[in-house]
Amino acid sequence: MTTGTKSQEELQAERKAEFIAARNVYIVIILSFVMVCTIAVIATTQMEAQKTGFRPIQTQRPMSFIDKTYMYPDKKSK
């Protein structure tokens, strides 16, 4: 008559299989994250090279008293 208990070797084999499965899941998650970051960096770099990426706002009046960064270019100074 056999009992329902598992031997020590079977338990160790199950633990090892669970460890390998968990490790593989972590590797897939980390590689997916790295791939998404790489694609984002490449896309951003290409957009910046083609000047289609970030476009700053432009205003007619300064944002503050000393910051005139986002104003339209002065036509008189040209």
HTML snippet that shows the backbone in 3Dmol.js (N, CA, C, O; Angstrom):
<script src="https://3Dmol.org/build/3Dmol-min.js"></script>
<div id="view" style="width:600px;height:400px;position:relative"></div>
<script>
const pdb = `
ATOM      1  N   MET A   1       0.828  -1.163   0.000  1.00  0.00           N
ATOM      2  CA  MET A   1       0.000   0.000   0.000  1.00  0.00           C
ATOM      3  C   MET A   1       0.888   1.248   0.000  1.00  0.00           C
ATOM      4  O   MET A   1       1.836   1.341   0.779  1.00  0.00           O
ATOM      5  N   THR A   2       0.570   2.215  -0.889  1.00  0.00           N
ATOM      6  CA  THR A   2       1.381   3.426  -0.962  1.00  0.00           C
ATOM      7  C   THR A   2       0.710   4.536  -0.172  1.00  0.00           C
ATOM      8  O   THR A   2      -0.514   4.598  -0.053  1.00  0.00           O
ATOM      9  N   THR A   3       1.536   5.393   0.352  1.00  0.00           N
ATOM     10  CA  THR A   3       1.000   6.522   1.112  1.00  0.00           C
ATOM     11  C   THR A   3       0.962   7.754   0.224  1.00  0.00           C
ATOM     12  O   THR A   3       1.610   7.790  -0.822  1.00  0.00           O
ATOM     13  N   GLY A   4       0.214   8.750   0.631  1.00  0.00           N
ATOM     14  CA  GLY A   4       0.059   9.980  -0.132  1.00  0.00           C
ATOM     15  C   GLY A   4       1.178  10.971   0.103  1.00  0.00           C
ATOM     16  O   GLY A   4       1.166  12.038  -0.511  1.00  0.00           O
ATOM     17  N   THR A   5       2.123  10.685   0.938  1.00  0.00           N
ATOM     18  CA  THR A   5       3.209  11.616   1.217  1.00  0.00           C
ATOM     19  C   THR A   5       4.269  11.516   0.134  1.00  0.00           C
ATOM     20  O   THR A   5       4.479  10.460  -0.463  1.00  0.00           O
ATOM     21  N   LYS A   6       4.912  12.607  -0.096  1.00  0.00           N
ATOM     22  CA  LYS A   6       5.958  12.660  -1.115  1.00  0.00           C
ATOM     23  C   LYS A   6       7.305  12.453  -0.450  1.00  0.00           C
ATOM     24  O   LYS A   6       7.510  12.798   0.713  1.00  0.00           O
ATOM     25  N   SER A   7       8.200  11.888  -1.210  1.00  0.00           N
ATOM     26  CA  SER A   7       9.543  11.662  -0.673  1.00  0.00           C
ATOM     27  C   SER A   7      10.314  12.975  -0.645  1.00  0.00           C
ATOM     28  O   SER A   7       9.900  13.969  -1.243  1.00  0.00           O
ATOM     29  N   GLN A   8      11.416  12.961   0.043  1.00  0.00           N
ATOM     30  CA  GLN A   8      12.262  14.146   0.173  1.00  0.00           C
ATOM     31  C   GLN A   8      12.775  14.595  -1.193  1.00  0.00           C
ATOM     32  O   GLN A   8      12.864  15.793  -1.461  1.00  0.00           O
ATOM     33  N   GLU A   9      13.109  13.646  -2.049  1.00  0.00           N
ATOM     34  CA  GLU A   9      13.620  13.986  -3.383  1.00  0.00           C
ATOM     35  C   GLU A   9      12.549  14.657  -4.232  1.00  0.00           C
ATOM     36  O   GLU A   9      12.848  15.584  -4.985  1.00  0.00           O
ATOM     37  N   GLU A  10      11.310  14.200  -4.120  1.00  0.00           N
ATOM     38  CA  GLU A  10      10.218  14.812  -4.878  1.00  0.00           C
ATOM     39  C   GLU A  10       9.964  16.241  -4.410  1.00  0.00           C
ATOM     40  O   GLU A  10       9.714  17.134  -5.221  1.00  0.00           O
ATOM     41  N   LEU A  11      10.028  16.452  -3.093  1.00  0.00           N
ATOM     42  CA  LEU A  11       9.836  17.795  -2.553  1.00  0.00           C
ATOM     43  C   LEU A  11      10.935  18.745  -3.018  1.00  0.00           C
ATOM     44  O   LEU A  11      10.663  19.892  -3.372  1.00  0.00           O
ATOM     45  N   GLN A  12      12.172  18.266  -3.016  1.00  0.00           N
ATOM     46  CA  GLN A  12      13.285  19.091  -3.477  1.00  0.00           C
ATOM     47  C   GLN A  12      13.147  19.394  -4.970  1.00  0.00           C
ATOM     48  O   GLN A  12      13.452  20.506  -5.403  1.00  0.00           O
ATOM     49  N   ALA A  13      12.695  18.429  -5.753  1.00  0.00           N
ATOM     50  CA  ALA A  13      12.500  18.649  -7.183  1.00  0.00           C
ATOM     51  C   ALA A  13      11.409  19.693  -7.425  1.00  0.00           C
ATOM     52  O   ALA A  13      11.540  20.532  -8.316  1.00  0.00           O
ATOM     53  N   GLU A  14      10.338  19.646  -6.637  1.00  0.00           N
ATOM     54  CA  GLU A  14       9.271  20.635  -6.767  1.00  0.00           C
ATOM     55  C   GLU A  14       9.760  22.030  -6.392  1.00  0.00           C
ATOM     56  O   GLU A  14       9.454  23.008  -7.075  1.00  0.00           O
ATOM     57  N   ARG A  15      10.521  22.116  -5.306  1.00  0.00           N
ATOM     58  CA  ARG A  15      11.076  23.414  -4.888  1.00  0.00           C
ATOM     59  C   ARG A  15      11.990  23.980  -5.952  1.00  0.00           C
ATOM     60  O   ARG A  15      11.953  25.174  -6.247  1.00  0.00           O
ATOM     61  N   LYS A  16      12.810  23.119  -6.524  1.00  0.00           N
ATOM     62  CA  LYS A  16      13.731  23.572  -7.561  1.00  0.00           C
ATOM     63  C   LYS A  16      12.962  24.047  -8.792  1.00  0.00           C
ATOM     64  O   LYS A  16      13.331  25.051  -9.401  1.00  0.00           O
ATOM     65  N   ALA A  17      11.902  23.339  -9.161  1.00  0.00           N
ATOM     66  CA  ALA A  17      11.085  23.745 -10.307  1.00  0.00           C
ATOM     67  C   ALA A  17      10.392  25.083 -10.034  1.00  0.00           C
ATOM     68  O   ALA A  17      10.317  25.933 -10.922  1.00  0.00           O
ATOM     69  N   GLU A  18       9.887  25.275  -8.818  1.00  0.00           N
ATOM     70  CA  GLU A  18       9.257  26.546  -8.459  1.00  0.00           C
ATOM     71  C   GLU A  18      10.268  27.687  -8.492  1.00  0.00           C
ATOM     72  O   GLU A  18       9.957  28.783  -8.960  1.00  0.00           O
ATOM     73  N   PHE A  19      11.457  27.434  -8.004  1.00  0.00           N
ATOM     74  CA  PHE A  19      12.513  28.443  -8.018  1.00  0.00           C
ATOM     75  C   PHE A  19      12.865  28.830  -9.447  1.00  0.00           C
ATOM     76  O   PHE A  19      13.015  30.014  -9.748  1.00  0.00           O
ATOM     77  N   ILE A  20      12.998  27.862 -10.315  1.00  0.00           N
ATOM     78  CA  ILE A  20      13.345  28.130 -11.706  1.00  0.00           C
ATOM     79  C   ILE A  20      12.221  28.912 -12.395  1.00  0.00           C
ATOM     80  O   ILE A  20      12.490  29.839 -13.158  1.00  0.00           O
ATOM     81  N   ALA A  21      10.974  28.545 -12.130  1.00  0.00           N
ATOM     82  CA  ALA A  21       9.847  29.259 -12.727  1.00  0.00           C
ATOM     83  C   ALA A  21       9.803  30.714 -12.248  1.00  0.00           C
ATOM     84  O   ALA A  21       9.590  31.627 -13.046  1.00  0.00           O
ATOM     85  N   ALA A  22      10.003  30.923 -10.952  1.00  0.00           N
ATOM     86  CA  ALA A  22       9.992  32.282 -10.412  1.00  0.00           C
ATOM     87  C   ALA A  22      11.144  33.097 -10.990  1.00  0.00           C
ATOM     88  O   ALA A  22      10.960  34.263 -11.341  1.00  0.00           O
ATOM     89  N   ARG A  23      12.319  32.503 -11.093  1.00  0.00           N
ATOM     90  CA  ARG A  23      13.469  33.197 -11.667  1.00  0.00           C
ATOM     91  C   ARG A  23      13.197  33.594 -13.111  1.00  0.00           C
ATOM     92  O   ARG A  23      13.534  34.702 -13.528  1.00  0.00           O
ATOM     93  N   ASN A  24      12.584  32.686 -13.876  1.00  0.00           N
ATOM     94  CA  ASN A  24      12.276  32.991 -15.270  1.00  0.00           C
ATOM     95  C   ASN A  24      11.268  34.128 -15.394  1.00  0.00           C
ATOM     96  O   ASN A  24      11.374  34.960 -16.295  1.00  0.00           O
ATOM     97  N   VAL A  25      10.290  34.165 -14.489  1.00  0.00           N
ATOM     98  CA  VAL A  25       9.310  35.254 -14.508  1.00  0.00           C
ATOM     99  C   VAL A  25       9.998  36.577 -14.211  1.00  0.00           C
ATOM    100  O   VAL A  25       9.734  37.569 -14.889  1.00  0.00           O
ATOM    101  N   TYR A  26      10.874  36.614 -13.214  1.00  0.00           N
ATOM    102  CA  TYR A  26      11.612  37.839 -12.894  1.00  0.00           C
ATOM    103  C   TYR A  26      12.463  38.282 -14.072  1.00  0.00           C
ATOM    104  O   TYR A  26      12.527  39.474 -14.372  1.00  0.00           O
ATOM    105  N   ILE A  27      13.105  37.358 -14.731  1.00  0.00           N
ATOM    106  CA  ILE A  27      13.943  37.699 -15.886  1.00  0.00           C
ATOM    107  C   ILE A  27      13.093  38.286 -17.003  1.00  0.00           C
ATOM    108  O   ILE A  27      13.490  39.268 -17.630  1.00  0.00           O
ATOM    109  N   VAL A  28      11.930  37.699 -17.257  1.00  0.00           N
ATOM    110  CA  VAL A  28      11.039  38.218 -18.310  1.00  0.00           C
ATOM    111  C   VAL A  28      10.568  39.626 -17.962  1.00  0.00           C
ATOM    112  O   VAL A  28      10.529  40.494 -18.833  1.00  0.00           O
ATOM    113  N   ILE A  29      10.211  39.863 -16.702  1.00  0.00           N
ATOM    114  CA  ILE A  29       9.748  41.190 -16.284  1.00  0.00           C
ATOM    115  C   ILE A  29      10.860  42.219 -16.434  1.00  0.00           C
ATOM    116  O   ILE A  29      10.625  43.304 -16.966  1.00  0.00           O
ATOM    117  N   ILE A  30      12.050  41.902 -15.981  1.00  0.00           N
ATOM    118  CA  ILE A  30      13.169  42.839 -16.063  1.00  0.00           C
ATOM    119  C   ILE A  30      13.542  43.112 -17.508  1.00  0.00           C
ATOM    120  O   ILE A  30      13.783  44.263 -17.872  1.00  0.00           O
ATOM    121  N   LEU A  31      13.596  42.075 -18.342  1.00  0.00           N
ATOM    122  CA  LEU A  31      13.917  42.275 -19.754  1.00  0.00           C
ATOM    123  C   LEU A  31      12.843  43.105 -20.458  1.00  0.00           C
ATOM    124  O   LEU A  31      13.167  43.928 -21.315  1.00  0.00           O
ATOM    125  N   SER A  32      11.584  42.905 -20.114  1.00  0.00           N
ATOM    126  CA  SER A  32      10.510  43.708 -20.704  1.00  0.00           C
ATOM    127  C   SER A  32      10.674  45.176 -20.332  1.00  0.00           C
ATOM    128  O   SER A  32      10.513  46.054 -21.181  1.00  0.00           O
ATOM    129  N   PHE A  33      10.992  45.447 -19.076  1.00  0.00           N
ATOM    130  CA  PHE A  33      11.199  46.815 -18.624  1.00  0.00           C
ATOM    131  C   PHE A  33      12.366  47.459 -19.364  1.00  0.00           C
ATOM    132  O   PHE A  33      12.269  48.603 -19.807  1.00  0.00           O
ATOM    133  N   VAL A  34      13.466  46.727 -19.496  1.00  0.00           N
ATOM    134  CA  VAL A  34      14.642  47.259 -20.193  1.00  0.00           C
ATOM    135  C   VAL A  34      14.315  47.517 -21.662  1.00  0.00           C
ATOM    136  O   VAL A  34      14.753  48.524 -22.220  1.00  0.00           O
ATOM    137  N   MET A  35      13.560  46.634 -22.291  1.00  0.00           N
ATOM    138  CA  MET A  35      13.192  46.832 -23.690  1.00  0.00           C
ATOM    139  C   MET A  35      12.309  48.063 -23.862  1.00  0.00           C
ATOM    140  O   MET A  35      12.504  48.828 -24.806  1.00  0.00           O
ATOM    141  N   VAL A  36      11.346  48.268 -22.973  1.00  0.00           N
ATOM    142  CA  VAL A  36      10.479  49.444 -23.057  1.00  0.00           C
ATOM    143  C   VAL A  36      11.297  50.715 -22.869  1.00  0.00           C
ATOM    144  O   VAL A  36      11.090  51.691 -23.591  1.00  0.00           O
ATOM    145  N   CYS A  37      12.212  50.722 -21.920  1.00  0.00           N
ATOM    146  CA  CYS A  37      13.070  51.890 -21.703  1.00  0.00           C
ATOM    147  C   CYS A  37      13.942  52.160 -22.927  1.00  0.00           C
ATOM    148  O   CYS A  37      14.109  53.313 -23.326  1.00  0.00           O
ATOM    149  N   THR A  38      14.493  51.117 -23.519  1.00  0.00           N
ATOM    150  CA  THR A  38      15.338  51.275 -24.698  1.00  0.00           C
ATOM    151  C   THR A  38      14.544  51.845 -25.862  1.00  0.00           C
ATOM    152  O   THR A  38      15.016  52.745 -26.557  1.00  0.00           O
ATOM    153  N   ILE A  39      13.352  51.333 -26.076  1.00  0.00           N
ATOM    154  CA  ILE A  39      12.506  51.841 -27.161  1.00  0.00           C
ATOM    155  C   ILE A  39      12.149  53.311 -26.914  1.00  0.00           C
ATOM    156  O   ILE A  39      12.137  54.108 -27.851  1.00  0.00           O
ATOM    157  N   ALA A  40      11.862  53.669 -25.677  1.00  0.00           N
ATOM    158  CA  ALA A  40      11.528  55.056 -25.348  1.00  0.00           C
ATOM    159  C   ALA A  40      12.713  55.980 -25.605  1.00  0.00           C
ATOM    160  O   ALA A  40      12.541  57.075 -26.141  1.00  0.00           O
ATOM    161  N   VAL A  41      13.901  55.551 -25.232  1.00  0.00           N
ATOM    162  CA  VAL A  41      15.095  56.379 -25.446  1.00  0.00           C
ATOM    163  C   VAL A  41      15.372  56.536 -26.937  1.00  0.00           C
ATOM    164  O   VAL A  41      15.677  57.636 -27.398  1.00  0.00           O
ATOM    165  N   ILE A  42      15.268  55.458 -27.687  1.00  0.00           N
ATOM    166  CA  ILE A  42      15.520  55.527 -29.130  1.00  0.00           C
ATOM    167  C   ILE A  42      14.486  56.423 -29.808  1.00  0.00           C
ATOM    168  O   ILE A  42      14.842  57.255 -30.643  1.00  0.00           O
ATOM    169  N   ALA A  43      13.222  56.263 -29.460  1.00  0.00           N
ATOM    170  CA  ALA A  43      12.175  57.084 -30.076  1.00  0.00           C
ATOM    171  C   ALA A  43      12.361  58.557 -29.732  1.00  0.00           C
ATOM    172  O   ALA A  43      12.214  59.416 -30.602  1.00  0.00           O
ATOM    173  N   THR A  44      12.680  58.858 -28.482  1.00  0.00           N
ATOM    174  CA  THR A  44      12.887  60.246 -28.067  1.00  0.00           C
ATOM    175  C   THR A  44      14.089  60.847 -28.779  1.00  0.00           C
ATOM    176  O   THR A  44      14.042  61.999 -29.211  1.00  0.00           O
ATOM    177  N   THR A  45      15.157  60.086 -28.904  1.00  0.00           N
ATOM    178  CA  THR A  45      16.355  60.571 -29.586  1.00  0.00           C
ATOM    179  C   THR A  45      16.066  60.867 -31.047  1.00  0.00           C
ATOM    180  O   THR A  45      16.511  61.888 -31.572  1.00  0.00           O
ATOM    181  N   GLN A  46      15.330  59.992 -31.706  1.00  0.00           N
ATOM    182  CA  GLN A  46      14.993  60.228 -33.109  1.00  0.00           C
ATOM    183  C   GLN A  46      14.085  61.434 -33.270  1.00  0.00           C
ATOM    184  O   GLN A  46      14.257  62.221 -34.201  1.00  0.00           O
ATOM    185  N   MET A  47      13.126  61.586 -32.377  1.00  0.00           N
ATOM    186  CA  MET A  47      12.226  62.738 -32.452  1.00  0.00           C
ATOM    187  C   MET A  47      12.997  64.039 -32.241  1.00  0.00           C
ATOM    188  O   MET A  47      12.730  65.035 -32.913  1.00  0.00           O
ATOM    189  N   GLU A  48      13.939  64.034 -31.324  1.00  0.00           N
ATOM    190  CA  GLU A  48      14.738  65.229 -31.083  1.00  0.00           C
ATOM    191  C   GLU A  48      15.640  65.533 -32.273  1.00  0.00           C
ATOM    192  O   GLU A  48      15.857  66.699 -32.604  1.00  0.00           O
ATOM    193  N   ALA A  49      16.169  64.485 -32.922  1.00  0.00           N
ATOM    194  CA  ALA A  49      17.032  64.693 -34.085  1.00  0.00           C
ATOM    195  C   ALA A  49      16.239  65.267 -35.252  1.00  0.00           C
ATOM    196  O   ALA A  49      16.782  66.031 -36.050  1.00  0.00           O
ATOM    197  N   GLN A  50      14.958  64.910 -35.363  1.00  0.00           N
ATOM    198  CA  GLN A  50      14.117  65.398 -36.454  1.00  0.00           C
ATOM    199  C   GLN A  50      13.353  66.662 -36.073  1.00  0.00           C
ATOM    200  O   GLN A  50      12.560  67.172 -36.864  1.00  0.00           O
ATOM    201  N   LYS A  51      13.585  67.160 -34.884  1.00  0.00           N
ATOM    202  CA  LYS A  51      12.924  68.361 -34.367  1.00  0.00           C
ATOM    203  C   LYS A  51      11.408  68.217 -34.317  1.00  0.00           C
ATOM    204  O   LYS A  51      10.686  69.196 -34.502  1.00  0.00           O
ATOM    205  N   THR A  52      10.918  66.992 -34.066  1.00  0.00           N
ATOM    206  CA  THR A  52       9.477  66.790 -33.929  1.00  0.00           C
ATOM    207  C   THR A  52       9.103  66.460 -32.495  1.00  0.00           C
ATOM    208  O   THR A  52       7.944  66.155 -32.213  1.00  0.00           O
ATOM    209  N   GLY A  53      10.051  66.516 -31.601  1.00  0.00           N
ATOM    210  CA  GLY A  53       9.790  66.152 -30.211  1.00  0.00           C
ATOM    211  C   GLY A  53       9.227  67.319 -29.420  1.00  0.00           C
ATOM    212  O   GLY A  53       8.159  67.833 -29.751  1.00  0.00           O
ATOM    213  N   PHE A  54       9.911  67.732 -28.410  1.00  0.00           N
ATOM    214  CA  PHE A  54       9.463  68.772 -27.497  1.00  0.00           C
ATOM    215  C   PHE A  54       9.412  70.120 -28.204  1.00  0.00           C
ATOM    216  O   PHE A  54      10.388  70.551 -28.818  1.00  0.00           O
ATOM    217  N   ARG A  55       8.274  70.772 -28.110  1.00  0.00           N
ATOM    218  CA  ARG A  55       8.128  72.123 -28.643  1.00  0.00           C
ATOM    219  C   ARG A  55       7.693  73.028 -27.494  1.00  0.00           C
ATOM    220  O   ARG A  55       6.606  72.851 -26.944  1.00  0.00           O
ATOM    221  N   PRO A  56       8.518  73.980 -27.133  1.00  0.00           N
ATOM    222  CA  PRO A  56       8.144  74.834 -26.004  1.00  0.00           C
ATOM    223  C   PRO A  56       7.011  75.781 -26.383  1.00  0.00           C
ATOM    224  O   PRO A  56       6.817  76.114 -27.552  1.00  0.00           O
ATOM    225  N   ILE A  57       6.283  76.195 -25.381  1.00  0.00           N
ATOM    226  CA  ILE A  57       5.234  77.173 -25.613  1.00  0.00           C
ATOM    227  C   ILE A  57       5.886  78.507 -25.933  1.00  0.00           C
ATOM    228  O   ILE A  57       7.040  78.742 -25.572  1.00  0.00           O
ATOM    229  N   GLN A  58       5.158  79.371 -26.602  1.00  0.00           N
ATOM    230  CA  GLN A  58       5.660  80.711 -26.872  1.00  0.00           C
ATOM    231  C   GLN A  58       4.586  81.709 -26.465  1.00  0.00           C
ATOM    232  O   GLN A  58       3.403  81.529 -26.755  1.00  0.00           O
ATOM    233  N   THR A  59       5.014  82.746 -25.800  1.00  0.00           N
ATOM    234  CA  THR A  59       4.074  83.751 -25.306  1.00  0.00           C
ATOM    235  C   THR A  59       4.475  85.124 -25.808  1.00  0.00           C
ATOM    236  O   THR A  59       5.595  85.328 -26.276  1.00  0.00           O
ATOM    237  N   GLN A  60       3.559  86.050 -25.706  1.00  0.00           N
ATOM    238  CA  GLN A  60       3.860  87.423 -26.107  1.00  0.00           C
ATOM    239  C   GLN A  60       4.387  88.230 -24.928  1.00  0.00           C
ATOM    240  O   GLN A  60       5.056  89.247 -25.112  1.00  0.00           O
ATOM    241  N   ARG A  61       4.085  87.773 -23.719  1.00  0.00           N
ATOM    242  CA  ARG A  61       4.554  88.468 -22.515  1.00  0.00           C
ATOM    243  C   ARG A  61       5.448  87.509 -21.730  1.00  0.00           C
ATOM    244  O   ARG A  61       5.266  86.295 -21.813  1.00  0.00           O
ATOM    245  N   PRO A  62       6.392  88.025 -20.984  1.00  0.00           N
ATOM    246  CA  PRO A  62       7.286  87.147 -20.210  1.00  0.00           C
ATOM    247  C   PRO A  62       6.544  86.393 -19.119  1.00  0.00           C
ATOM    248  O   PRO A  62       5.533  86.862 -18.598  1.00  0.00           O
ATOM    249  N   MET A  63       7.062  85.214 -18.781  1.00  0.00           N
ATOM    250  CA  MET A  63       6.458  84.399 -17.730  1.00  0.00           C
ATOM    251  C   MET A  63       6.642  85.042 -16.353  1.00  0.00           C
ATOM    252  O   MET A  63       5.776  84.935 -15.485  1.00  0.00           O
ATOM    253  N   SER A  64       7.775  85.705 -16.169  1.00  0.00           N
ATOM    254  CA  SER A  64       8.029  86.420 -14.928  1.00  0.00           C
ATOM    255  C   SER A  64       8.787  87.696 -15.285  1.00  0.00           C
ATOM    256  O   SER A  64       8.984  87.994 -16.463  1.00  0.00           O
ATOM    257  N   PHE A  65       9.206  88.437 -14.286  1.00  0.00           N
ATOM    258  CA  PHE A  65       9.883  89.705 -14.553  1.00  0.00           C
ATOM    259  C   PHE A  65      11.246  89.515 -15.205  1.00  0.00           C
ATOM    260  O   PHE A  65      11.677  90.358 -15.991  1.00  0.00           O
ATOM    261  N   ILE A  66      11.927  88.422 -14.891  1.00  0.00           N
ATOM    262  CA  ILE A  66      13.282  88.240 -15.414  1.00  0.00           C
ATOM    263  C   ILE A  66      13.400  87.122 -16.453  1.00  0.00           C
ATOM    264  O   ILE A  66      14.413  87.032 -17.148  1.00  0.00           O
ATOM    265  N   ASP A  67      12.388  86.279 -16.565  1.00  0.00           N
ATOM    266  CA  ASP A  67      12.477  85.134 -17.477  1.00  0.00           C
ATOM    267  C   ASP A  67      11.730  85.430 -18.771  1.00  0.00           C
ATOM    268  O   ASP A  67      10.501  85.510 -18.785  1.00  0.00           O
ATOM    269  N   LYS A  68      12.473  85.591 -19.848  1.00  0.00           N
ATOM    270  CA  LYS A  68      11.875  85.846 -21.157  1.00  0.00           C
ATOM    271  C   LYS A  68      12.175  84.679 -22.110  1.00  0.00           C
ATOM    272  O   LYS A  68      12.277  84.864 -23.323  1.00  0.00           O
ATOM    273  N   THR A  69      12.310  83.501 -21.551  1.00  0.00           N
ATOM    274  CA  THR A  69      12.708  82.320 -22.327  1.00  0.00           C
ATOM    275  C   THR A  69      11.688  81.945 -23.382  1.00  0.00           C
ATOM    276  O   THR A  69      12.063  81.630 -24.511  1.00  0.00           O
ATOM    277  N   TYR A  70      10.420  81.969 -23.048  1.00  0.00           N
ATOM    278  CA  TYR A  70       9.383  81.427 -23.930  1.00  0.00           C
ATOM    279  C   TYR A  70       8.680  82.486 -24.774  1.00  0.00           C
ATOM    280  O   TYR A  70       7.605  82.227 -25.317  1.00  0.00           O
ATOM    281  N   MET A  71       9.261  83.651 -24.890  1.00  0.00           N
ATOM    282  CA  MET A  71       8.646  84.715 -25.687  1.00  0.00           C
ATOM    283  C   MET A  71       8.947  84.517 -27.168  1.00  0.00           C
ATOM    284  O   MET A  71       9.954  83.917 -27.543  1.00  0.00           O
ATOM    285  N   TYR A  72       8.053  85.034 -27.990  1.00  0.00           N
ATOM    286  CA  TYR A  72       8.296  85.031 -29.436  1.00  0.00           C
ATOM    287  C   TYR A  72       9.577  85.801 -29.712  1.00  0.00           C
ATOM    288  O   TYR A  72       9.911  86.724 -28.969  1.00  0.00           O
ATOM    289  N   PRO A  73      10.300  85.442 -30.765  1.00  0.00           N
ATOM    290  CA  PRO A  73      11.517  86.199 -31.076  1.00  0.00           C
ATOM    291  C   PRO A  73      11.166  87.664 -31.391  1.00  0.00           C
ATOM    292  O   PRO A  73      10.121  87.964 -31.967  1.00  0.00           O
ATOM    293  N   ASP A  74      12.052  88.535 -31.002  1.00  0.00           N
ATOM    294  CA  ASP A  74      11.848  89.957 -31.205  1.00  0.00           C
ATOM    295  C   ASP A  74      12.129  90.289 -32.677  1.00  0.00           C
ATOM    296  O   ASP A  74      13.244  90.086 -33.156  1.00  0.00           O
ATOM    297  N   LYS A  75      11.116  90.800 -33.396  1.00  0.00           N
ATOM    298  CA  LYS A  75      11.302  91.129 -34.815  1.00  0.00           C
ATOM    299  C   LYS A  75      12.120  92.414 -34.991  1.00  0.00           C
ATOM    300  O   LYS A  75      12.754  92.612 -36.027  1.00  0.00           O
ATOM    301  N   LYS A  76      12.103  93.261 -34.001  1.00  0.00           N
ATOM    302  CA  LYS A  76      12.847  94.531 -34.088  1.00  0.00           C
ATOM    303  C   LYS A  76      14.346  94.299 -33.995  1.00  0.00           C
ATOM    304  O   LYS A  76      15.120  95.031 -34.611  1.00  0.00           O
ATOM    305  N   SER A  77      14.776  93.288 -33.232  1.00  0.00           N
ATOM    306  CA  SER A  77      16.218  93.077 -33.020  1.00  0.00           C
ATOM    307  C   SER A  77      16.889  92.429 -34.228  1.00  0.00           C
ATOM    308  O   SER A  77      18.118  92.413 -34.305  1.00  0.00           O
ATOM    309  N   LYS A  78      16.124  91.899 -35.163  1.00  0.00           N
ATOM    310  CA  LYS A  78      16.733  91.247 -36.324  1.00  0.00           C
ATOM    311  C   LYS A  78      17.138  92.204 -37.366  1.00  0.00           C
ATOM    312  O   LYS A  78      17.666  91.801 -38.403  1.00  0.00           O
TER     313      LYS A  78
END
`;
const viewer = $3Dmol.createViewer("view");
viewer.addModel(pdb, "pdb");
viewer.setStyle({}, {cartoon: {color: "spectrum"}});
viewer.zoomTo();
viewer.render();
</script>
